[in-house]
């Protein structure tokens, strides 16, 4: 059997540069976001983004934040060994009541572009440190237009949450206010103490250790 590879998805508005200080225990291929089509579903977007790549049944998908949602969605129709999500939402974890109300009101359809973008950037800043790393992420996020961020929020709220065809492991920060979920349905749910949403920059060593000692022994 071929050696496992990991296909890595970034977070909302970011790109592969967020992992510049991170080392995976497997051969890693870093994927980049594509622009969504108008009213495109998460399923359609995931297929357009990942289908062109030779992702094998023995491989892993690793997704941070929005990347974890896209990874799970694609894995619901395509076979991989495991999906590992970092500070994201497990497909069996219900939306928080606030998010549910946003979805029902349809507020995102008429909210001004500037307010949608400001909300995303505000959430990125919450509990994030150090400042230099946060500034680097915010600089990356400037590359996407307001229409992208409106689509992101609508897609997350309307995600149909199909079950992946493989185990899903979760790593999350205990101070993450963007996706503050307990992923109790996950095959493994590891909690990073004193970690916020950008934990891949503040807890690099701990995450790498979890992947090496927690996930790697589970692979065939």
N, C-alpha and C positions, 0 to 999 in steps of 0.2 A: 504494500500500500504506500502511496506517495506520502511524503512528510507533510504534516499540517502546515498551512500558511494562514496568516490572519489578514483580513481585509478590513481596513480601518476607516470609519466614517467620522467626520468632525462634528462640531456642535453648530447651533443656529448661527448663521452668518459668518462662521469662521472657516478656515481651510486647514490644510495639513500642517501649516506652520505652527499650530498650537502644540504639536507633538515634537517640536524640535529638540526638547531636552529629555524625551522619553524613549526608552528602549524596550521593545517587546521580546519575549522569549522565543518567538517564532519569526520566520521570514515575513516581513510586513509589506503590504502594498497599500498606499494611502490614496483614498478616493477623494474627489472634490465634488462640491455641489454643482448641479446644473440648474438652470432657471426653470421654474415650474410653468406649466401652461395655465391659462385662465380656468378656474374652477376644477383643476385637476385633483383627483383623489390621491391619497397616500399610496394606494396600491399601484396606480398607474405611474406615479412619480418614482416609486421604488424600482419598478420594472425598467423604466427608461434609464435610470441611473446605474443599476447593477447588472442588468442583462448583458451588456456588451463585454463584460469581464469574464475570464475563464475561471470562475469560482467553482471549486470542486467539492464533492461530498465529504471529503476529509478535512476541509478548511473550516476556519472560524470567521465569524463576523464580530467586530468590536465597534460599538457605537456609543459616542458621548452625546448626551442630551437628545436633541432631535435625531441624531445619528442612530441612537438606540431604537427609536420608533421605526425608522426606515429599515433597519436591519431585521427587526422582528417581522415586519410586514413582508419583506422579501422572502424570509425564511419560512413563511407560512405556505409558500408555493414551490420552494426550492430546497433541496436537501443539503444541509451542512452539518458538521459535527456539533457545534454549539454556537450560541449567540451570547456574547458578554456585553452587558450594558452598564455604562457609568453615568450616574446621576441622570437617570432617564426614568421612563414609566414602563413597568411591566404590563404586558397585554391584559392581564387579569386584574390589575389594580384599578378600581373605579376612580373617576374624576372627582376632584374636590368639589364641594357644593358651589363655590364661586365660579369655577370653570364651567360647571354644568349650567349655571344661570347665564353665563356669557353665551354659551352655545344656543340656548333656547331663545334669548332675546334677539339674536341676529345683529347685535350691536356692531360687529366687525364689518358688516356690509355697508354701513353708512358713516362709521367713524373716520375722521380726516386722516389722510396718510401720515401727517406729521405726528399725530397722537399715537398711532399704532407703533411707529418707529420709536418714539420716545418711551413708550411702555416697555418695549423689548430691551432697550438700552438701560432703562431703570432697573429692570429685573437682573440684568447682567452685573450691575454694580453692587447689588445687595450682598453684604457679607464678603465681598471679594477682596482679596489681598494676595500678594503685595501690589501696590499701586502701579509699579512699572509693568508688571505682567498684565494687569487689567487694562492698562492703556494700550498694550500691544494687541489684546483681543479686540478692544473697541475700534482700533484702527483697521483691523481686518474686517470688522462688521460694516464699516463705511462703504465697502465695495458693492454692497447689494442695495437695490432700490427699495422704496417703500412697498411696492407691490409684492416683493418677495416676502417681506415680514408679515404683511396681511395674509398672504397665502399660508405661511407657516402657522399662524395662530388658528386660522380656520381649519387647516388640515389636522392639527393636533386635537382640536375640539370635536371634529367629525370623524376621527379615526375609527374604523369598524373593528379593530382589534382581533383580527384573525389569529388563531393559535399557530405558532411556529411548529415545524415538523421536527424539532430538536429541543434539547434542554436549553433553558435561558438562565444565565447566572447574572446576578446584580451586584454592583459595587456602588455605594452611595455615601455621601457625606451627611453627618448628623446635623449639620447647620445649613443644609441646602434649602433655600426658600423658593427656588424656581420650581423644582419637582420634589417637594417634601413628602415623599410617599414611602410607606413601609411596603416593600415588595414581598409580602408574605407568601405569595404563590410561586415565587422563584425557586428554581432547583437549589440555588445557593444565594444567600442574601448577606453580603459582607458590608459592615458599616465602618466608615473611616471616622475616627473621633476628631472633633474640632475641625471638620472639613466643610467648606461651602461648595457652591456649584462649580467653581473652577478648581476643583481638587486635583486635577491632572497636573496643575502647575505648582501646587503647594504640598502635595502628598505623593510625589513621583515615586519615591522609594517604596512606600507602602503598597501602592497599586502594582508596581512591578513585582513585588514579593508575592502578592495575592495571585497574580497571573502565573507566576512560576511555581509556587507551592500549592496553590489552591485549584487552579484550572488545568495546568499542564498534566498533572497525574491522572486526570479524568479522561484524557484523550486516548484514542486507540491507535 
